[in-house]
Amino acid sequence: MSRPVVAVVDDDPRLLESLEDLLESAGYASRCFSSAKSLLADGLSDVDLLITDIGMPGMDGFELRDQVRQACPDLPVFLITGRHEIADQDRAQGITGFFRKPFDAGAFLSAVSEALRDRRKGG
């Protein structure tokens, strides 16, 4: 069986690199993008889970989530943020995971694993 593919979108290259290392170490294939636009240009056909930063130039994580939801309604989407605004939590309703940076790697991987398991079971 092929490894689940996790797409990560963040404009911070250090975070992209650390998330890529974390996901690969847990047995996932990761695809990293520095913007929502580059992810959408590449396509979502082989993506099993999406992790996106909220605060990015151009299209932010909420807008990306909305576009992805239209194209792939069953794709789990995790939002990550370095901001600590309550409004973000309110807007994050209906998403699979919401994590504030820096987040606990174990809890994060556990949530990713659970979301992928739920998706394989059909929601």
PLY file of the C-alpha trace (Angstrom):
ply
format ascii 1.0
element vertex 123
property float x
property float y
property float z
element edge 122
property int vertex1
property int vertex2
end_header
0.00 0.00 0.00
1.32 3.44 -0.83
2.02 5.97 1.88
-0.65 8.60 2.54
0.21 11.93 0.92
0.05 14.99 3.17
0.25 18.41 1.50
1.63 21.26 3.61
1.16 24.92 2.68
3.08 27.55 4.64
5.05 30.63 3.65
7.68 29.90 6.32
10.38 27.67 4.76
11.65 26.54 8.19
8.22 25.31 9.22
7.76 23.57 5.87
11.05 21.77 6.35
10.33 20.73 9.94
6.82 19.53 9.08
8.18 17.61 6.10
10.73 15.90 8.37
8.08 15.15 11.00
5.61 13.70 8.49
8.26 11.67 6.66
9.53 10.26 9.96
5.98 9.10 10.72
5.76 7.28 7.38
3.83 9.82 5.33
4.76 11.20 1.93
4.77 14.97 2.16
4.38 17.59 -0.54
5.29 21.11 0.52
4.12 24.36 -1.02
5.03 27.95 -0.14
1.64 29.31 -1.25
-1.96 28.28 -1.75
-1.62 29.18 -5.41
1.25 26.72 -5.95
-0.73 23.91 -4.30
-3.81 24.59 -6.42
-1.67 24.76 -9.58
-0.15 21.39 -8.72
-3.53 19.82 -8.02
-5.10 17.79 -5.22
-5.70 14.48 -6.97
-3.23 12.44 -4.91
-3.48 14.39 -1.64
-4.94 12.52 1.37
-4.75 15.37 3.90
-4.01 19.10 3.72
-2.23 21.17 6.35
-2.25 24.92 5.75
-1.08 27.97 7.62
-3.79 30.57 8.20
-1.77 33.75 7.75
-0.18 33.79 4.31
0.15 36.47 1.65
-2.23 36.17 -1.28
-4.77 33.47 -0.45
-4.92 32.77 3.31
-5.61 29.39 4.90
-9.34 30.02 5.30
-9.74 30.90 1.61
-7.68 27.87 0.62
-9.81 25.64 2.84
-12.97 26.96 1.18
-11.62 26.34 -2.33
-10.37 22.86 -1.41
-13.71 22.01 0.19
-15.49 22.78 -3.09
-13.10 20.62 -5.12
-12.62 17.78 -2.59
-15.35 17.90 0.10
-14.01 14.84 1.95
-10.36 15.98 2.12
-9.34 16.53 5.77
-7.94 20.04 6.29
-5.78 21.09 9.24
-5.22 24.78 9.97
-2.08 25.91 11.76
-1.36 29.40 12.99
1.16 31.44 14.90
-1.52 34.01 15.68
-3.59 33.85 18.82
-6.81 35.49 17.75
-10.09 34.12 19.04
-11.70 35.03 15.71
-9.47 32.45 14.03
-10.85 29.72 16.25
-14.40 30.76 15.41
-13.63 30.71 11.69
-11.98 27.30 12.07
-15.28 25.58 12.83
-15.86 22.56 10.64
-12.23 21.82 9.98
-10.48 18.62 10.93
-7.68 20.06 13.08
-6.64 23.44 14.45
-3.13 23.83 15.89
-1.30 26.83 17.25
2.45 27.06 16.60
4.51 25.75 18.21
2.45 22.59 18.55
3.15 19.25 20.19
4.49 16.89 17.50
2.98 13.79 19.10
-0.51 15.26 19.38
-0.23 16.61 15.85
0.79 13.24 14.34
-1.93 11.51 16.32
-4.54 13.89 14.88
-3.18 13.37 11.35
-3.31 9.59 11.78
-6.87 9.74 13.11
-8.08 11.99 10.27
-6.55 9.68 7.65
-8.07 6.62 9.34
-11.50 8.29 9.40
-11.19 9.24 5.74
-10.30 5.65 4.76
-13.37 4.45 6.64
-15.45 6.89 4.61
-15.78 9.76 7.04
0 1
1 2
2 3
3 4
4 5
5 6
6 7
7 8
8 9
9 10
10 11
11 12
12 13
13 14
14 15
15 16
16 17
17 18
18 19
19 20
20 21
21 22
22 23
23 24
24 25
25 26
26 27
27 28
28 29
29 30
30 31
31 32
32 33
33 34
34 35
35 36
36 37
37 38
38 39
39 40
40 41
41 42
42 43
43 44
44 45
45 46
46 47
47 48
48 49
49 50
50 51
51 52
52 53
53 54
54 55
55 56
56 57
57 58
58 59
59 60
60 61
61 62
62 63
63 64
64 65
65 66
66 67
67 68
68 69
69 70
70 71
71 72
72 73
73 74
74 75
75 76
76 77
77 78
78 79
79 80
80 81
81 82
82 83
83 84
84 85
85 86
86 87
87 88
88 89
89 90
90 91
91 92
92 93
93 94
94 95
95 96
96 97
97 98
98 99
99 100
100 101
101 102
102 103
103 104
104 105
105 106
106 107
107 108
108 109
109 110
110 111
111 112
112 113
113 114
114 115
115 116
116 117
117 118
118 119
119 120
120 121
121 122
